Amino acid sequence: MEKQKPSSHKDYLDLAKDLIKNYGSILDDLSSDTLDKFDKVLEIISLNIKLSKDHQNFDTNEFRVDKSTAFNFKMKYQTSGNLSVSDMKDMNLIYQKHRNISKMFLKSN
């Protein structure tokens, strides 16, 4: 069964709710599902960019920088198999920030 892409604001909110519910502290350790965790971080950032489109009080350029940074960490891990403690902390901060932003969107609806 093929997963449908979200097409409405409500679909994006539902997807954000699912991501927040199913992922806690995103990078507790580096394991076989680390790339999946990176993908989830990238997905939640993308959702926040889409959800913030109609709001003036969100800096979508900052969100795009976060997405680029997370993608760079993913590529670094994918190519070398290593991620420094500092990179993991930065990635967790990005994830926590965007998880909280998603929660704000969920509360406002």
C-alpha positions as CSV (number, residue, x, y, z in Angstrom):
1,M,0.0,0.0,0.0
2,E,1.5,3.3,-1.1
3,K,1.7,6.1,1.5
4,Q,-0.2,9.3,0.4
5,K,1.6,12.6,0.4
6,P,-0.1,15.2,2.7
7,S,-1.9,17.8,0.6
8,S,-3.6,20.0,3.1
9,H,-2.7,22.0,6.3
10,K,-4.6,19.4,8.4
11,D,-2.6,16.6,6.7
12,Y,0.6,18.3,7.6
13,L,-0.6,18.7,11.2
14,D,-1.5,15.1,11.4
15,L,1.9,14.0,10.1
16,A,3.7,16.4,12.6
17,K,1.6,14.9,15.4
18,D,2.6,11.4,14.4
19,L,6.3,12.3,14.1
20,I,6.3,13.9,17.6
21,K,4.4,11.0,19.1
22,N,6.7,8.3,17.7
23,Y,10.2,9.9,18.2
24,G,11.5,10.9,21.5
25,S,15.1,12.0,21.9
26,I,16.2,11.6,18.3
27,L,19.8,10.5,18.6
28,D,20.4,8.7,21.8
29,D,22.9,6.5,20.1
30,L,24.2,5.7,16.6
31,S,22.7,2.5,15.4
32,S,21.2,0.9,12.3
33,D,18.2,3.1,12.4
34,T,20.2,6.3,12.6
35,L,19.6,7.2,9.0
36,D,15.8,6.8,9.5
37,K,16.1,9.2,12.5
38,F,17.8,11.7,10.3
39,D,15.1,11.4,7.8
40,K,12.4,12.0,10.5
41,V,14.3,15.2,11.6
42,L,14.4,16.4,8.0
43,E,10.7,15.5,7.6
44,I,9.6,17.5,10.6
45,I,11.7,20.5,9.5
46,S,10.0,20.3,6.1
47,L,6.6,20.2,7.7
48,N,7.4,23.2,9.8
49,I,8.4,25.1,6.7
50,K,5.1,24.2,5.0
51,L,3.0,24.9,8.1
52,S,4.7,28.3,8.7
53,K,4.1,29.5,5.1
54,D,1.0,31.5,6.1
55,H,2.5,32.9,9.3
56,Q,4.6,36.0,9.4
57,N,6.2,35.3,12.8
58,F,8.3,32.3,11.7
59,D,11.7,32.6,10.1
60,T,11.5,30.1,7.3
61,N,15.0,31.0,6.2
62,E,16.3,29.8,9.6
63,F,14.3,26.6,9.1
64,R,15.9,26.1,5.8
65,V,19.4,26.5,7.4
66,D,18.4,23.9,10.0
67,K,17.3,21.6,7.3
68,S,20.6,22.0,5.4
69,T,22.6,21.5,8.6
70,A,20.6,18.3,9.4
71,F,21.1,17.1,5.9
72,N,24.9,17.7,6.1
73,F,25.0,15.7,9.3
74,K,23.1,12.9,7.6
75,M,25.5,12.9,4.7
76,K,28.5,13.0,7.0
77,Y,27.2,10.0,8.9
78,Q,26.2,8.1,5.8
79,T,29.6,8.5,4.1
80,S,31.9,8.1,7.2
81,G,29.8,6.1,9.6
82,N,30.8,8.6,12.3
83,L,29.2,11.6,14.0
84,S,31.0,13.6,16.7
85,V,29.4,14.2,20.1
86,S,29.2,17.9,19.2
87,D,27.3,17.1,15.9
88,M,24.9,14.8,17.8
89,K,24.2,17.6,20.3
90,D,23.6,20.1,17.5
91,M,21.3,17.6,15.7
92,N,19.3,17.1,18.9
93,L,19.0,20.8,19.5
94,I,17.6,21.2,15.9
95,Y,15.2,18.3,16.5
96,Q,14.0,19.6,19.8
97,K,13.5,23.1,18.4
98,H,11.4,21.8,15.5
99,R,9.5,19.4,17.6
100,N,8.5,22.3,19.9
101,I,7.5,24.4,16.9
102,S,5.4,21.6,15.6
103,K,3.7,21.3,19.0
104,M,2.9,25.0,18.8
105,F,1.2,24.5,15.4
106,L,-0.8,21.5,16.9
107,K,-2.0,23.6,19.9
108,S,-3.1,26.4,17.7
109,N,-5.5,24.2,15.7
